[in-house]
Amino acid sequence: MILVLVVPEKNIKNVVAIKRKGNMLLIKNISKINMLICLILLTALTSCKKNKDNESKNKIDTKGNSMQKIQPKTIFSFFGAPGSGKGTLAEQAVEKFGFLSLSTGDLLRENISKGTQIGKKVKDFLDSGQLVPDELVTDMVQNWLIEKKETGKSIILDGFPRTKEQTQNLIDIINENLPEYKLRVIALDIPEEEILARLTGRRICSNKECKAVFNISEPGIKDGGKCPKCGGTLIIRQDDKPEVIKDRFDVYKKNETEILDFYKSAGKNIETLDISKLNKEEVFDKFNNIL
């Protein structure tokens, strides 16, 4: 900001000297009438600047900090078929809004690598080729949620719940341990054929520190190619092989109706996002608009 200091002097009609001192302009030798005009203009310019500053602030609050629109302490349960984009949308919300995100797959691997009591039990089930019981998964999720609730941040659940029992457990966890949190169920709606095209074309970075996800439909992405982010090798995830995809869909369809019906019976509104033929930025914009 520049401060303008006007100094009038008698019997001189024109400005004869303008000096700058720091953030001030010193205008000397100006008639009284011109001084009045300057003051009027200065007042108008100052008011205009304040209005622009306020407009800029409002734009930042609306676009750059949408969390101001969200009810504090919200848990978002992302629901959708494998490959519908739950993980990608969660990553965007973490990056742009500062949300926390829980992936049950990552949580399982973390507990196993740390050798926790739950992790040891999980490893025994996986090593024997068995599914991890709902009880163990729920215990891990509950411990994580209780730990993270102190942050007061909104939370996204990616991949949980996956069964009716887990859905009941989630509602119980929130009611008993996080009563200050509101649960919102976001269903991502996309045709099966689109998901199949996504999954069969999906490639991930083999670098465990990166794990970026791409699709061979994107320019420069190909089998065995290099990750654009870190240079690691791009590979096909075991879960994205055709025979595994079919099994994953069968499990999802079996549980889909039960989970959504249970949410509804518990008084939870299902907020559906139609994301067919949308890229990830367009999907994020749709999510942002419902916050």
TORFIKOL-198379 format. One line per field, with one value per residue (C-alpha): residue in three letters; z negated, y, x negated. Coordinates in steps of 0.05 Angstrom, whole numbers. Each point is the difference from the previous one (the first is absolute). Layout:
BEGIN
residu: (ALA ...)
up: (Z ...)
north: (Y ...)
east: (X ...)
END
This chain:
BEGIN
residu: (MET ILE LEU VAL LEU VAL VAL PRO GLU LYS ASN ILE LYS ASN VAL VAL ALA ILE LYS ARG LYS GLY ASN MET LEU LEU ILE LYS ASN ILE SER LYS ILE ASN MET LEU ILE CYS LEU ILE LEU LEU THR ALA LEU THR SER CYS LYS LYS ASN LYS ASP ASN GLU SER LYS ASN LYS ILE ASP THR LYS GLY ASN SER MET GLN LYS ILE GLN PRO LYS THR ILE PHE SER PHE PHE GLY ALA PRO GLY SER GLY LYS GLY THR LEU ALA GLU GLN ALA VAL GLU LYS PHE GLY PHE LEU SER LEU SER THR GLY ASP LEU LEU ARG GLU ASN ILE SER LYS GLY THR GLN ILE GLY LYS LYS VAL LYS ASP PHE LEU ASP SER GLY GLN LEU VAL PRO ASP GLU LEU VAL THR ASP MET VAL GLN ASN TRP LEU ILE GLU LYS LYS GLU THR GLY LYS SER ILE ILE LEU ASP GLY PHE PRO ARG THR LYS GLU GLN THR GLN ASN LEU ILE ASP ILE ILE ASN GLU ASN LEU PRO GLU TYR LYS LEU ARG VAL ILE ALA LEU ASP ILE PRO GLU GLU GLU ILE LEU ALA ARG LEU THR GLY ARG ARG ILE CYS SER ASN LYS GLU CYS LYS ALA VAL PHE ASN ILE SER GLU PRO GLY ILE LYS ASP GLY GLY LYS CYS PRO LYS CYS GLY GLY THR LEU ILE ILE ARG GLN ASP ASP LYS PRO GLU VAL ILE LYS ASP ARG PHE ASP VAL TYR LYS LYS ASN GLU THR GLU ILE LEU ASP PHE TYR LYS SER ALA GLY LYS ASN ILE GLU THR LEU ASP ILE SER LYS LEU ASN LYS GLU GLU VAL PHE ASP LYS PHE ASN ASN ILE LEU)
up: (0 15 -46 34 -42 31 -23 24 10 13 68 40 45 30 -30 4 -41 -15 -46 -23 -72 -14 10 4 59 -23 47 -12 27 19 1 -51 53 30 -69 -10 65 -20 -66 33 50 -55 -40 61 16 -72 -1 67 -25 -63 43 45 -61 -28 67 3 -71 15 62 -41 -54 51 48 -39 -67 11 -70 -24 34 -32 -67 -45 -18 57 18 74 18 74 30 70 41 6 48 -7 -23 -75 -14 51 -27 -71 20 32 -63 -43 44 11 -64 -51 -14 -31 40 -24 49 -34 47 -21 -73 4 31 -51 -59 29 13 -70 -31 -42 -35 50 57 -22 0 68 28 -24 37 64 -1 -6 59 -43 0 -58 -48 -6 -74 12 55 -44 -58 44 27 -69 -28 59 -5 -75 11 56 -30 -42 64 11 75 47 17 62 -6 64 3 -66 -13 49 -34 -37 -65 11 14 -66 -35 31 -24 -70 0 18 -50 -57 13 48 -15 21 71 54 49 74 51 70 54 65 58 63 51 -7 70 -15 -64 37 51 -57 -39 59 22 -69 -15 -66 -18 -31 -45 -69 -17 61 19 50 43 75 59 67 33 -24 45 -15 -44 23 -28 -32 10 -49 -52 20 -73 -26 58 -31 42 15 -16 1 -70 -18 -14 71 37 37 -40 -66 23 12 -70 -30 37 -23 -73 9 32 -55 -54 36 -13 -72 -18 32 -29 -69 5 19 -57 -47 25 43 65 61 42 70 48 74 24 66 54 -47 -10 -71 -1 20 -53 -53 22 -8 -70 -18 21 -50 -60)
north: (0 72 58 67 61 65 66 65 64 68 36 -60 -35 -57 -59 13 -57 -73 -40 -71 -17 -74 -17 74 48 71 50 72 65 -13 45 -11 -20 -51 -26 -13 -38 -42 -18 -20 -44 -31 -18 -33 -39 -24 -24 -36 -36 -24 -28 -37 -28 -25 -32 -35 -26 -26 -36 -33 -21 -29 -34 -13 -17 -37 -28 63 -25 -69 -16 -10 -71 -39 -73 -14 -73 -7 -57 -27 -60 -18 49 53 51 2 1 54 45 -11 20 64 18 -12 44 57 1 -30 -59 -65 -63 -72 -58 -66 -34 48 -7 -76 4 52 -43 -61 38 30 -68 23 -52 11 -1 -68 -29 31 -30 -69 4 26 -52 -55 29 20 65 47 -3 62 3 11 51 37 1 31 52 17 10 44 43 11 20 49 32 47 36 22 -10 -29 -73 -43 -75 -33 -74 -3 -25 -58 -44 10 -19 52 52 -14 1 68 32 -29 27 70 0 -26 31 59 28 69 -26 -1 -59 14 -56 17 -51 5 -23 -24 -54 -67 1 66 -29 -62 45 39 -61 -39 62 21 0 17 21 -57 49 -9 72 24 -49 50 -25 9 -30 -23 45 60 27 -30 -57 -71 -69 -3 75 50 38 74 20 -40 -42 -66 -58 -2 -67 -33 -9 -71 25 29 -66 -20 -63 37 59 -47 -28 70 21 -61 15 74 -15 -51 52 64 -4 -24 57 55 -27 -3 73 21 -40 36 67 16 37 -28 56 -26 30 -19 -1 -36 24 53 9 5 76 1 -53 42 62 -39 -22 71 25 -43 18)
east: (0 -24 19 7 -16 25 -31 34 -38 31 1 -25 49 -40 -36 -75 -30 16 -46 3 -19 6 73 21 6 -13 36 -20 24 72 60 56 50 -48 -14 74 4 -60 32 65 -37 -43 62 32 -63 -7 72 -9 -62 36 57 -49 -37 66 19 -67 7 69 -25 -55 49 48 -47 -64 31 65 -7 34 64 -4 29 -61 -19 31 -13 11 12 -17 41 -10 -23 -73 -32 54 -52 10 -75 -15 55 -25 -71 26 40 -61 -43 49 41 -47 46 -25 10 3 -13 13 -49 -56 21 -5 -70 -22 21 -35 -65 1 13 59 42 56 -51 -26 71 14 -64 19 67 -32 -56 51 40 59 39 -14 60 44 -17 -74 11 49 -50 -53 47 26 -71 -18 63 -8 -73 17 63 -43 -21 72 -10 51 -14 10 9 -25 18 39 52 3 52 65 -34 -55 53 34 -68 -17 65 -13 -71 23 57 -43 -68 10 69 -22 -12 54 1 13 6 -25 17 -40 45 -34 18 -35 -29 -36 -29 -25 -35 -32 -23 -29 -38 -23 -75 -33 -71 -40 -37 31 -15 39 56 28 58 6 38 -27 51 -42 -55 -68 27 -14 -15 -68 -9 -28 39 5 -6 -60 -27 21 26 75 33 68 28 20 71 5 -9 64 15 -9 42 59 -6 -4 63 37 -17 19 67 16 -10 22 75 -8 -47 42 64 -31 -24 71 31 -48 26 -62 12 -36 -30 -12 -50 9 -72 8 -49 -30 -74 -28 1 73 17 -35 39 65 -20 -21 69 37 -43)
END
